Amino acid sequence: MALIDPVLLLAIISFPPSLLILGFYFSSYIGTKTGSRNGLSRRGLLTSFAGLSLATILSLAAPIFPSTIPVLDVAIILAAVAWIVLLRRYCGTGWLETLPQALIPVLVYVVILAIASAFALLFIS
C-alpha cells in the first residue's frame, strides 16, 4: 500500500520546477520591451502559475472523471489555453502571434511531466 497517491506525488514533483522554468520563459517573452530587466517578472510568474494550477487541479481531480476521458491531455490543453489568453492580454498580440509562444511551454511542460513521472515511479516502487 502506497503512502501517497501517485498523481499527488507527480504534482508535488513537477509543479515547482515547471513554475520556475515556465516563469522565466514567460517573463522573457512578456518583458521584451526596451529597457526592461531580465529575470523573473510578476506577470511571467502569474502566467505560469495560472496554467500550471489549472492543469494540476484537473489532474488531481482525475478520479472524479470516467476512465475514458484522457484527463492529463485535457489538463495540458487547458493550461495552453490559459497561457494563450494571458499572453494575448499582457503582450497585446493576436491569437496567431501568441500560439507559437504558448506551444513551446506546452512541450516543456510535457517533458517535465515525463521526467517527474519517472521519479514518481522510482519513489513508489
Secondary structure, 3 states (H helix, E strand, C coil): CCCCCHHHHHHHHHHHHHHHHHHHHHHHHHCCCCCCCCCCCHHHHHHHHHHHHHHHHHHHCHHHCCCCCCHHHHHHHHHHHHHHHHHHHHHCCCHHHHHHHHHHHHHHHHHHHHHHHHHHHHHHC
